[in-house]
Amino acid sequence: METSKNKAALVIGAGDATGGAIARRFAREGYIACVTRRSADKLQPLVEAIRAEGGRAQGFASDARKEDDVIKLVDDIERDVGPIEVMVFNIGANVPSSILEETARKYFKIWEMACFSGFLAGREVAKRMVTRGRGTILFTGATAGMRGAANFAAFAGAKHALRALAQSMARELGPKGIHVAHVVVDGAIDTAFIRENFPERYALKDQDGILNPEHIAENYWYLHTQPRDAWTHELDLRPWIERW
C-alpha cells in the first residue's frame, strides 16, 4: 500500500457507540480508519460497516495499557497503512464504587485504562507527528474530569489526570504544529448500556436529552479541521437539558 497517498485516523477504544461513530466520520472524509480494541473479533462489525459505506478501515487487536503493544501498533500503522494524521483516545473505564469498598487493584486498573494508556498512545503518535510538523491528538474526557462525584473516586482521579495530560501536551506540542484537544462529554450517550440499565434516562432520547454518537463525532471532525490560528483546546458537549 502506498503510504504517501494514505492518511490514517487512529481511534483507540473504538466501541459500538462514540468510538465507532468517530471512525466512520473520518472514513467518510477519505481517512483510513485504524480502530483498536483488545479483541479483534469485536472490531469486525465496525470495519465491515465502514467498508460497506465506501470507506477504508483496518482493525487492530491491542492492549492500550501495555507499552510494547502501543509501540508496535503505531509502528505497524505508520509502516503499513500511512501517516497517523489524527489520533483519538476514547477509552472510558467508568466503574462506580464506594471509596469504602474500592480495591487497590481496581483503582489502579481504572487509572491504567483511562489515563496511563492515553499517555502511551499520545507519546507514541506525537513522536511521529512532530517530525512532520502537523497532526491532531484528541482525548475523550468526561464530567468526572471536571468534578469528582460520590462513588467515582477512581474514575474521577483518572479523568482528572487525563485532562492534565492533555493540557500539558497541548502547551508543549502546539508550538510544534500539533493540535491537542480534550473533549468533555457531559451526559448520557445513546448506547445499549444506557438503554438497558437506565431506561428512564434513555426515554429522554426523543427530546434530544441524551447525546447522539454521530453528533459527538461531528465535533471531533470539527476540531481536526480547525485552522491553527483559532484552535480549541477544550470542548464540552452536553444535551440541552443536562444540568451542569
Buried (B, 14 or more C-beta within 10 A) or exposed (E): EEBEEBBBBBBBBBBBBBBBBBBBBBBBEEBBBBBBBBEBEBBEEBBEBBBEEEBBBBBBBBBBBBBEBBBBBBEBBBEEBBBBBBBBBBBBBBBEBEEEEBEEEBBEBBBBBBBBBBBBBBBBBBEBBBEEEBBBBBBBBBBBBBEBEEBBBBBBBBBBBBBEBBBEBBEEBBEBEBBBBBBBBBBBBBBEBBBEEBEEBBEBBEEEBBBBBBEBBBBBBEBBEEEEEEBEBBBBBBBEEBEE
